[in-house]
Amino acid sequence: MDWHKKYLKYKMKYLNYKEKYLNFVNKDYINELKTLYPNCIYDQNEDKLSNTETYGEMEYEGIETLYDLIKVNNNIEYFIDIGSGRGKLPCWFANLSNIQKSIGIEIIESRHNDALNLVSKLSINYPDITHKIFLFSGDIFNYKLNKLVNNSSNTLIWISNLCFGTELTNSIFKKIIDELQSGTIIACSKNPDLTDKILSVKIKLITQLNVKMSWNNSSNIFILQII
């Protein structure tokens, strides 16, 4: 078998795999999402932001890579994006048939408003999908995560924390393990300090993978689980 036939064979297997595990409600919705929001939009005052406020996003290809991995062994019903920015990930995950609520929490008001605008545009043609999107403005520490996901363990959390210090990262993880059930999956750009006594007994590292981000075509993300 020549290389071209091998390529076509493995491409077909990959497409069949995606078809099986990416249970889209409406594939046209994703096309419209990509049309309305094709590329990462950075803040106009980027140079004035602190490290923790620096903006970046997971690319669409990266989102699929992450979900392909998670979906194999986990029935995800709730998605939370901590630092949801302009709403790309909550909008994408809302189109999965198994998702009951797709949640975003963003501290920068201008980004939150952009996300609301994106959802409003998508709602014109796809209200049956966008009604699952819940966007919140403000600090993550002002919200009770268990209430947002109805105490479900079938939850996936994404944290783009590459620019966060260890103290902030650990504080977010401790909030998550205090409020959410065992089995919850957490994906992040940087691991918490797993030598911390509290985190070491409640969090386990499952694996890591490379995904396409707005700042890097192959950026490490880490997959952890509450135990």
C-alpha positions in Angstrom: 0.0 0.0 0.0 1.5 3.3 -1.0 1.7 6.3 1.3 -1.3 8.0 -0.3 -3.6 5.0 0.3 -2.3 4.7 3.8 -3.0 8.4 4.4 -6.6 8.0 3.1 -7.1 4.9 5.2 -6.1 6.6 8.4 -7.9 9.8 7.6 -11.1 7.9 7.1 -10.6 6.1 10.5 -10.0 9.5 12.1 -13.1 11.0 10.5 -15.2 8.0 11.6 -13.8 8.4 15.1 -14.7 12.1 15.2 -18.2 11.2 13.9 -18.6 8.7 16.7 -17.4 10.8 19.6 -18.2 14.4 18.5 -22.0 14.2 18.9 -22.9 17.5 17.4 -26.5 18.7 17.6 -26.1 20.7 14.3 -22.8 20.7 12.3 -24.0 23.9 10.6 -23.9 25.6 14.0 -20.1 25.0 14.2 -19.6 26.4 10.7 -21.5 29.6 11.7 -19.5 29.9 14.9 -16.3 29.7 12.9 -17.7 32.3 10.5 -18.7 34.7 13.2 -15.5 34.1 15.2 -12.8 32.8 12.9 -9.7 33.9 14.8 -8.6 35.0 18.3 -9.4 38.7 19.0 -6.9 40.3 21.3 -7.6 43.2 23.6 -6.8 46.7 22.3 -5.0 47.6 25.5 -3.0 44.3 25.7 0.2 46.1 26.8 -1.6 47.4 29.9 -2.8 44.1 31.1 -1.3 42.1 34.0 0.1 38.7 33.4 -3.0 37.0 34.8 -5.1 39.1 32.4 -3.1 38.2 29.2 -5.4 36.9 26.6 -5.2 33.7 24.5 -7.5 31.0 23.3 -7.6 27.3 22.3 -8.0 27.0 18.6 -10.9 25.0 17.2 -8.6 22.1 16.2 -7.3 22.1 19.8 -10.8 22.0 21.2 -11.6 18.9 19.2 -8.3 17.3 20.3 -9.2 17.9 23.9 -12.7 16.6 23.6 -11.6 13.5 21.6 -9.5 12.5 24.6 -12.0 13.3 27.3 -15.0 11.7 25.6 -13.5 8.3 25.3 -13.9 7.4 29.0 -16.1 10.2 30.4 -19.8 11.1 29.9 -19.4 14.9 30.1 -22.7 16.7 30.8 -21.4 20.0 32.1 -18.6 22.2 30.8 -17.0 25.2 32.7 -14.5 27.6 31.1 -12.8 29.5 33.9 -11.6 32.6 32.1 -14.0 32.2 29.1 -12.9 35.3 27.3 -14.9 35.9 24.1 -17.0 32.8 24.5 -15.5 30.4 21.9 -15.3 27.3 24.1 -18.7 27.6 25.8 -20.3 28.2 22.4 -18.5 25.1 20.9 -19.3 22.7 23.8 -23.0 23.8 23.8 -23.4 22.0 20.4 -22.6 18.6 21.9 -25.8 16.5 22.4 -24.6 15.2 25.8 -24.0 18.7 27.2 -26.7 20.1 29.5 -25.0 23.4 30.4 -22.0 25.1 28.8 -20.7 27.7 31.3 -18.2 30.5 30.9 -16.9 32.8 33.7 -14.9 35.9 32.6 -13.5 38.6 34.8 -12.8 41.2 32.1 -16.1 42.9 31.3 -15.3 43.8 27.7 -14.5 40.2 26.8 -17.7 39.0 28.6 -19.7 41.5 26.5 -18.1 40.3 23.3 -19.1 36.7 24.3 -22.7 37.8 24.9 -22.7 39.4 21.5 -21.5 36.2 19.9 -24.2 34.1 21.6 -26.8 36.7 20.6 -25.8 36.3 16.9 -25.8 32.5 17.1 -29.2 32.5 18.8 -30.9 33.9 15.7 -30.6 30.5 13.9 -29.8 28.1 16.7 -31.8 29.0 19.9 -32.1 25.2 20.6 -28.3 25.2 21.2 -27.5 28.6 22.6 -30.1 28.1 25.4 -27.5 25.8 27.0 -24.9 28.6 27.2 -24.6 30.4 30.5 -22.1 33.3 30.7 -21.1 35.0 33.9 -19.1 38.1 34.5 -16.8 38.5 37.4 -14.3 36.7 39.7 -14.5 32.9 39.8 -14.4 33.1 43.6 -17.8 34.8 43.6 -19.6 31.8 42.2 -20.5 28.4 43.7 -19.4 25.9 41.1 -21.5 23.0 42.5 -24.7 25.0 42.0 -23.7 25.8 38.4 -23.5 22.1 37.5 -26.2 20.7 39.8 -23.5 18.8 41.9 -22.8 16.6 38.9 -19.5 14.7 38.7 -19.8 14.5 34.9 -18.1 17.9 34.5 -15.2 19.1 32.5 -13.4 22.3 33.5 -11.0 24.2 31.3 -8.5 26.7 32.8 -6.1 28.7 30.6 -3.7 29.4 33.4 -0.4 29.5 31.7 0.3 33.1 33.0 -1.1 32.4 36.5 1.2 32.2 39.5 1.3 29.1 41.6 -0.7 30.7 44.4 -3.6 31.7 42.2 -3.5 28.3 40.4 -3.6 26.4 43.7 -6.4 28.6 45.0 -8.5 27.9 42.0 -7.9 24.2 42.2 -8.7 24.1 46.0 -12.0 25.9 45.2 -12.8 23.3 42.6 -12.1 20.3 44.8 -14.0 21.9 47.7 -17.1 22.5 45.6 -17.2 19.7 42.9 -17.6 16.0 43.0 -15.0 13.2 42.6 -14.7 12.3 39.0 -14.7 15.9 37.8 -12.1 16.4 35.0 -9.9 19.5 34.9 -7.8 20.5 31.9 -5.3 23.3 32.3 -2.3 24.9 30.7 -0.2 24.6 33.9 -0.3 22.1 36.7 -1.1 23.1 40.2 1.5 22.4 42.9 0.7 18.7 43.5 3.1 18.6 46.4 0.6 20.7 48.3 -0.9 18.5 51.0 -4.5 19.3 50.2 -4.1 19.0 46.4 -1.9 15.9 46.6 -4.7 13.7 48.1 -7.6 15.1 46.0 -6.1 15.5 42.5 -4.5 13.0 40.2 -2.7 13.7 36.9 -4.2 11.5 34.2 -2.2 12.5 31.2 -1.0 15.5 29.1 -1.3 16.3 25.4 -0.4 18.9 22.9 -3.1 21.1 21.4 -3.2 24.0 19.1 -3.5 27.4 20.9 -3.6 30.9 19.6 0.0 31.4 20.9 1.5 28.0 19.9 0.6 25.3 17.5 1.5 22.6 19.9 1.0 23.7 23.5 1.1 21.3 26.5 -2.2 20.9 28.5 -2.6 18.7 31.5 -5.6 16.5 32.3 -6.4 15.9 35.9 -9.2 14.4 37.9 -10.7 14.9 41.4 -10.4 11.6 43.3 
